[in-house]
Amino acid sequence: ILVAIILRAYHQDLGFSLYPGIKFTACSESCQGDQAVYRISFALTLFFAFHAFLIGFAPFGFGRELHTSYFGVKVILFIGMVIGVFYIAPERMDEFADASRVISLLFLVFQTVAIIDYAYTLHFWMIDKNDPTWDIANLAMCGLMYAGSITIVGLLFHWFADGPSCGVEKFVLSMTIIVPFIFSVLSITEICPHGALFPSAAITGYVVYIAYTAMLSSPKTECNIFLERGETTNNWELVVGIFIAAASVTFTTWNVGASSSKLFGIRDSEEDEKRKALTANQDDNKKDLDNAVDLGNDDDEEEEVEVSEEAAAKMW
């Protein structure tokens, strides 16, 4: 990601020279700016797709070893892919960018699910403290997220929906407030028994951020105050986007890694441990059953002695 950001701002030819007049150039203006970002992204896509293919179709032992080792080979392979994609025609990269814009909708869904999962985890972590202080902190964070979302939406109306021809922008921003508000109210009612206010507040903030990035791409000068100022990008928007994506992917992969048996099966050592634990439980159950039988036999013998003593007393 950092390399892509640097290359995006790098507006010179890519290549190297051996002697004066002898220069090897990968590409000139066609690989600068956004084209450089497309190529780094395409290299990452190829690398991880190839990696996933090998892990998915390789035998379990080799797939697990491939996933956890051979890092030097992976680095060399990725560097080779990065160098190779800079020789692809710009038209092909434009097609890749168009396809990525459509497929990115799936990533937005994935990122939303990851934020919901993280918000629920944090919510229950505070609830399980059984401390009023954490309950107050929970409500305070919810209040801050809702107050910040409402404030930002108000600014978005001023920045992107202040003109008479900004009907689409006004509709999108209105839905950005109305829909999360409805779901937030439902989350604290009996209609949604598993709902919680904290995840609803987190998703509301994320939806507002997505609305901002969408409004920022509007080509209408009347409906985009940043175009009038000559500003097309903001550094803080890029930083926030990278942080949200990195946090959601990290949290999701951490949870998946904690239950890696779902992806790679149970390891041999884990199977041995489970087999030993099962054998130990069976031995314990057998000992308990033997002890219960022994106690039952002792009780029967005591009852027989008592009966014989009573019979003897009657005879006398």
C-alpha positions in Angstrom: 0.0 0.0 0.0 2.8 2.4 0.9 4.5 1.7 -2.4 1.3 2.4 -4.3 0.8 5.7 -2.5 4.4 6.7 -3.2 4.1 5.8 -6.9 0.8 7.6 -7.2 2.6 10.8 -6.3 5.7 9.9 -8.4 5.5 11.5 -11.9 8.7 10.4 -13.6 9.6 7.5 -15.9 10.3 4.2 -14.2 13.4 2.4 -15.3 17.2 2.5 -15.0 20.2 3.4 -17.1 23.5 1.4 -17.5 25.5 3.9 -19.6 24.7 7.4 -21.0 22.3 6.9 -23.8 21.4 3.3 -22.7 18.3 3.3 -20.6 15.7 0.6 -19.8 12.3 2.0 -19.2 9.4 -0.1 -18.0 6.8 2.6 -18.9 6.6 6.3 -18.9 3.5 8.5 -18.3 1.1 5.5 -18.7 2.4 4.0 -15.4 2.4 7.2 -13.4 -0.3 8.3 -11.0 -3.3 6.0 -10.8 -1.8 3.6 -13.3 0.9 2.7 -10.7 -1.7 2.0 -8.1 -3.6 -0.2 -10.5 -0.5 -2.3 -11.2 0.5 -2.7 -7.6 -3.1 -3.8 -6.8 -3.1 -6.2 -9.7 0.1 -7.7 -8.5 -1.3 -8.2 -5.0 -4.5 -9.8 -6.5 -2.4 -12.2 -8.5 -0.2 -13.1 -5.6 -2.9 -13.8 -3.1 -5.1 -15.6 -5.6 -2.2 -17.9 -6.5 -1.4 -18.4 -2.9 -5.1 -19.3 -2.0 -5.2 -21.6 -5.0 -2.2 -23.6 -3.9 -3.4 -23.8 -0.3 -6.9 -24.8 -1.3 -5.9 -27.6 -3.7 -2.7 -28.8 -2.2 -2.7 -31.8 0.3 -3.2 -30.8 3.9 0.3 -31.2 5.0 1.9 -29.3 2.1 -0.9 -26.6 2.2 -0.3 -25.9 5.8 3.5 -25.7 5.3 3.1 -23.4 2.3 0.9 -21.1 4.4 3.3 -20.8 7.3 6.8 -20.9 5.6 8.7 -20.2 2.4 8.5 -16.5 3.1 11.7 -15.8 1.1 10.3 -17.5 -2.0 7.0 -15.6 -1.6 8.8 -12.2 -1.4 10.9 -12.9 -4.5 7.7 -14.1 -6.3 5.8 -11.0 -5.4 8.6 -8.7 -6.4 8.8 -10.5 -9.8 5.0 -10.0 -10.2 5.3 -6.3 -9.3 8.0 -5.8 -11.9 6.1 -7.8 -14.5 2.8 -5.9 -14.2 4.5 -2.6 -15.2 4.9 -4.1 -18.7 1.2 -4.6 -19.2 -0.7 -2.2 -21.5 -2.5 0.7 -19.8 -5.8 -0.3 -21.4 -5.7 -3.7 -19.6 -5.2 -1.9 -16.3 -8.1 0.3 -17.0 -10.3 -2.8 -17.5 -8.9 -4.2 -14.2 -9.8 -0.9 -12.4 -13.4 -1.0 -13.8 -13.8 -4.6 -12.6 -12.4 -3.8 -9.2 -14.9 -1.0 -8.7 -17.7 -3.6 -9.1 -16.1 -6.3 -7.1 -15.2 -3.8 -4.3 -18.9 -3.9 -3.3 -18.2 -7.4 -1.9 -15.3 -6.0 0.1 -17.6 -3.3 1.5 -20.0 -6.0 2.6 -17.1 -8.0 4.2 -15.8 -4.8 5.9 -19.3 -4.1 7.3 -19.6 -7.6 8.7 -16.1 -7.3 10.2 -17.1 -4.0 11.9 -20.3 -5.5 13.3 -18.3 -8.5 14.6 -15.7 -6.3 16.3 -18.4 -3.9 17.7 -20.3 -6.9 19.2 -17.1 -8.3 20.7 -16.2 -5.0 22.3 -19.8 -4.5 23.5 -20.0 -7.8 25.3 -16.5 -7.3 26.7 -17.7 -4.2 28.4 -21.0 -5.8 29.5 -19.2 -8.8 31.0 -17.3 -6.5 33.3 -20.5 -6.2 35.4 -19.3 -2.7 36.4 -21.5 0.4 36.1 -18.4 2.4 35.0 -18.1 0.3 31.8 -21.8 0.6 31.2 -21.4 4.4 31.3 -18.4 4.2 29.0 -20.4 2.1 26.6 -23.3 4.6 26.5 -20.8 7.5 26.2 -19.1 6.0 23.2 -22.5 5.4 21.6 -23.5 9.0 22.2 -20.2 10.3 20.8 -20.5 8.2 17.6 -24.1 9.3 17.0 -23.3 13.0 17.8 -20.3 12.8 15.4 -22.4 11.1 12.7 -25.1 13.7 12.9 -22.6 16.6 12.8 -20.8 15.2 9.8 -24.0 14.6 7.9 -24.9 18.2 8.5 -21.5 19.3 7.0 -22.0 16.9 4.1 -25.3 18.6 3.3 -23.5 21.9 3.2 -20.6 20.6 1.1 -22.4 18.4 -1.4 -26.1 19.1 -1.4 -26.4 22.9 -1.2 -27.4 23.4 -4.9 -30.8 23.0 -6.5 -29.6 20.3 -8.9 -28.2 18.1 -6.1 -31.3 15.8 -5.7 -29.3 12.6 -5.7 -26.9 13.8 -3.1 -29.8 15.0 -0.9 -31.5 11.7 -1.2 -28.4 9.7 -0.4 -27.5 11.8 2.6 -31.1 11.7 3.9 -31.1 7.9 3.7 -27.7 8.0 5.5 -29.5 9.4 8.5 -33.0 7.8 8.3 -32.0 4.1 7.7 -29.4 3.9 10.5 -31.8 5.7 12.9 -34.5 3.1 12.2 -32.2 0.2 12.8 -30.7 1.8 15.9 -34.2 2.1 17.4 -35.1 -1.5 16.5 -31.8 -2.7 18.0 -33.0 -1.7 21.5 -36.5 -3.1 21.2 -37.9 -6.6 21.7 -38.3 -6.9 17.9 -34.5 -7.5 17.7 -33.7 -9.6 20.8 -30.0 -9.9 19.9 -29.6 -6.2 19.0 -27.3 -3.7 20.8 -26.8 0.0 20.6 -23.0 0.0 20.4 -22.8 -2.0 17.1 -25.6 0.2 15.6 -23.7 3.3 16.5 -20.5 1.9 15.0 -22.2 1.0 11.7 -23.9 4.4 11.6 -20.5 6.0 11.7 -19.1 3.8 9.0 -22.1 4.5 6.8 -21.5 8.2 7.2 -17.9 7.7 6.2 -18.9 5.7 3.1 -21.4 8.5 2.2 -18.6 11.1 2.4 -16.3 9.1 0.1 -19.2 8.7 -2.4 -20.1 12.4 -2.3 -16.4 13.3 -2.8 -16.4 11.6 -6.2 -19.2 13.7 -7.5 -18.2 15.5 -10.8 -20.7 18.3 -10.3 -19.1 21.5 -9.3 -22.3 22.8 -7.8 -22.6 19.6 -5.7 -19.0 19.3 -4.6 -17.5 22.3 -2.8 -14.0 20.7 -3.0 -14.1 20.9 -6.8 -14.6 24.6 -6.6 -11.6 24.9 -4.3 -9.5 22.7 -6.7 -9.2 19.9 -4.1 -9.9 16.5 -5.5 -8.3 14.3 -2.7 -7.7 14.7 1.0 -4.9 13.0 2.8 -6.9 12.3 5.9 -9.5 10.5 3.8 -6.9 8.2 2.5 -5.5 7.5 6.0 -8.9 6.8 7.4 -9.7 4.4 4.6 -6.5 2.5 5.0 -6.9 2.3 8.7 -10.5 1.0 8.5 -9.6 -1.6 5.9 -6.5 -2.7 7.8 -8.3 -3.0 11.1 -11.2 -4.9 9.7 -9.0 -7.4 7.8 -6.7 -7.8 10.7 -9.5 -8.5 13.2 -11.2 -11.0 10.8 -8.0 -12.9 10.0 -7.2 -13.0 13.7 -10.5 -14.6 14.5 -10.2 -17.0 11.6 -6.6 -17.9 12.7 -7.9 -18.7 16.1 -10.1 -21.3 14.6 -7.7 -22.4 11.8 -9.1 -25.9 11.8 -12.1 -24.6 9.8 -9.7 -23.8 7.0 -6.9 -26.3 7.3 -8.4 -29.1 9.3 -7.3 -30.4 12.7 -3.5 -30.8 13.0 -2.0 -34.1 14.0 -0.9 -32.8 17.4 -4.4 -31.5 18.1 -5.8 -34.9 17.1 -3.4 -36.6 19.5 -4.3 -34.2 22.3 -8.1 -34.7 21.8 -7.6 -38.5 21.6 -5.7 -38.4 24.9 -8.3 -36.2 26.5 -11.1 -38.6 25.4 -9.2 -41.6 26.7 -8.6 -39.9 30.1 -12.3 -39.0 30.3 -13.3 -42.6 29.5 -10.9 -43.9 32.2 -12.4 -41.4 34.7 -15.9 -42.5 33.9 -14.9 -46.2 34.2 -13.4 -45.5 37.6 -16.5 -43.6 38.8 -18.7 -46.5 37.6 -16.6 -49.1 39.4 -16.7 -47.0 42.6 -20.5 -46.7 42.3 -20.8 -50.5 41.9 -18.5 -51.1 44.9 -20.6 -48.8 47.0 -23.7 -50.6 45.9 -22.3 -53.9 46.8 -21.3 -52.7 50.2 -24.8 -51.4 50.8 -26.3 -54.8 49.8 -23.9 -56.6 52.2 -24.9 -54.2 55.0 -28.6 -54.8 54.3 -28.1 -58.6 54.4 -26.3 -58.4 57.7 -29.1 -56.3 59.2 -31.7 -58.8 57.9 -29.8 -61.8 59.4 -29.5 -60.1 62.7 -33.2 -59.3 62.8 -34.1 -62.9 62.0 -31.8 -64.2 64.7 -33.3 -61.9 67.2 -36.8 -63.2 66.4 -35.7 -66.8 66.8 -34.4 -66.1 70.2 
